[in-house]
Amino acid sequence: MKKEVSKEGISKKKKVNLNQLKLLKVSNKETYVRRQMGE
């Protein structure tokens, strides 16, 4: 039981990390574009 729960928790954490990475990439792209526009 504990192993199953920990596996689910890990997969959830991985999903959250992936979402955070996607958000970071998007925000980085936006700041990059803004810099290009500023110059």
MODELLER restraints for C-alpha pairs under 7 A, 6 or more apart:
rsr = mdl.restraints
at = mdl.atoms
